[in-house]
Amino acid sequence: NSMDLRLKTFMKKMPKEENGWTLRQTADGVDYYHNSNSNTISCYPPSLISQTNSPSWRWIPDPEEGYLPAQPINKNEDGSVEYLTISGRKVILSDAGPDWSIPEASLSVINEDLGLLENVNEAMLLHTLRERFKKDLIYTAIGRNVILINPFQQLPLYTPQMVET
């Protein structure tokens, strides 16, 4: 399968999941799921995949964050749309920018490797980096490369023994 070859995986089969889904790992030890019925892969557990049927989540532009996940809650007579952001803030936009819908599972799982994102766009990349940064996870992989976001503070990442070696 070219997808397995592209990901350079070894086929470490785990117990069967639901509807043909099997947990596997990449050569780097990152979990993903393979569906033998549809020959598709996902970084999301099958239980989350079944919850992705909510097409109403989408990215809206934000002057401070770049983009925020939001749901449309009202279409106004002037053509503008009122959105409710994931943080609960209401925003009215006449033009919401690119039409990037979001599978709900994408908001539940924060990948440690951007190469495993299923919906790759500028908003999803920023969201993943922002959510990892909030958890003091300043290193994010993108394939074999690493993105580091400077926290501008000391983090307990390295013990004195690690520094000395």
Secondary structure, 3 states (H helix, E strand, C coil): CHHHHHHCEECCCCCECCCCEEEEEECCCCEEEEECCCCEEECCCHHHHCCCCCCCCEEEEECCCEEEEEEEEEECCCCCEEEEECCCCEEEECCCCCCCECCHHHHHCCCCEHHHCCCCCHHHHHHHHHHHHHCCCCEEEECCEEEECCCCCCCCCCCHHHHHC
